[in-house]
Amino acid sequence: MLIVLICYKGINGNAKKFVDEMISSGIVEEIRKEEGNLRYEYFFPLDDNESVLLVDSWDNQEALDRHHQLPLMNKIKELREKYDLHMEVEKYQSQVDDKDEKYIRR
């Protein structure tokens, strides 16, 4: 599994406005229905009103690559420009194994 963390930063509440439009336009729901998408959720820091964190998880790199090729990505780019958001991105591959399981309460 791939996990992509994207921190969007803006001013004047634009990060929240971006998320609101992503949801109201149906883009978020479309992404969640894509083959290989495991998670697409936004989180707001308690101490920063100008940022939002997107946690985006995919089955594998191929699923993420397909997502990046969709016309939907142009809509997302347009919204990022509209709200003048800047991004910090990190990508991880899940490495949870049997040694970790004894510490995880499910």
C-alpha positions in Angstrom: 0.0 0.0 0.0 1.2 3.5 -0.8 0.3 6.4 1.5 0.6 10.0 0.3 0.4 12.9 2.7 -0.3 16.2 1.2 -0.3 19.4 3.3 -2.0 22.2 1.5 -1.2 25.7 2.8 -3.0 28.9 2.0 -4.2 32.2 3.5 -7.6 33.7 4.4 -9.2 30.3 5.0 -8.5 29.1 1.4 -7.4 25.6 2.5 -10.9 25.0 4.0 -12.6 26.6 1.0 -10.6 24.2 -1.3 -11.7 21.2 0.7 -15.3 22.4 0.8 -15.3 22.7 -3.0 -13.6 19.4 -3.5 -16.4 17.8 -1.6 -19.3 19.8 -2.9 -18.2 19.3 -6.6 -18.1 15.5 -6.2 -14.4 15.2 -6.9 -13.7 13.6 -3.5 -16.4 11.0 -4.1 -15.1 10.3 -7.6 -11.6 9.7 -6.3 -12.9 7.4 -3.5 -14.6 5.2 -6.2 -11.4 4.8 -8.3 -10.0 1.4 -8.6 -7.1 1.0 -6.1 -8.0 3.9 -3.9 -8.1 2.9 -0.2 -8.5 6.2 1.6 -9.0 9.9 0.7 -9.6 12.0 3.8 -8.8 15.6 4.9 -7.7 16.6 8.4 -7.4 20.1 9.9 -4.7 20.9 12.4 -6.0 22.2 15.7 -3.4 25.0 15.8 -3.3 26.1 12.1 -6.4 27.5 10.4 -4.5 27.9 7.1 -3.5 24.3 6.4 -5.2 21.0 5.7 -3.7 17.5 5.5 -4.8 15.0 2.9 -4.2 11.3 3.6 -4.4 9.5 0.3 -3.8 5.8 0.2 -3.6 3.5 -2.9 -3.2 -0.3 -3.5 0.1 0.3 -5.4 2.0 2.8 -7.6 0.2 1.7 -10.7 -3.2 2.7 -9.2 -1.7 6.1 -8.2 -0.3 6.5 -11.7 -3.7 5.8 -13.2 -5.3 8.4 -10.9 -2.7 11.0 -12.0 -3.6 10.5 -15.6 -7.3 11.1 -15.2 -8.9 14.4 -16.5 -10.1 14.8 -12.9 -6.5 15.9 -12.0 -6.9 19.0 -14.1 -9.9 20.0 -12.0 -7.9 19.6 -8.9 -5.1 21.6 -10.3 -7.5 24.4 -11.2 -8.9 24.4 -7.7 -5.4 24.6 -6.2 -4.7 27.6 -8.4 -8.1 29.2 -7.6 -7.3 29.0 -3.9 -3.6 29.8 -4.3 -2.5 26.7 -2.3 1.0 25.5 -1.9 1.8 21.9 -1.1 4.2 19.8 0.9 4.1 16.1 -0.2 5.4 12.9 1.4 4.9 9.4 0.1 5.4 6.2 2.1 5.0 2.5 1.5 3.3 0.6 4.3 5.6 -1.7 6.1 3.4 -3.1 8.8 4.4 -6.8 9.5 3.9 -9.5 12.1 6.4 -7.9 14.5 4.2 -4.7 14.6 0.9 -6.5 15.0 1.4 -7.3 18.7 1.3 -3.5 19.3 -1.8 -2.7 17.3 -5.2 -2.9 18.9 -7.8 -3.5 16.2 
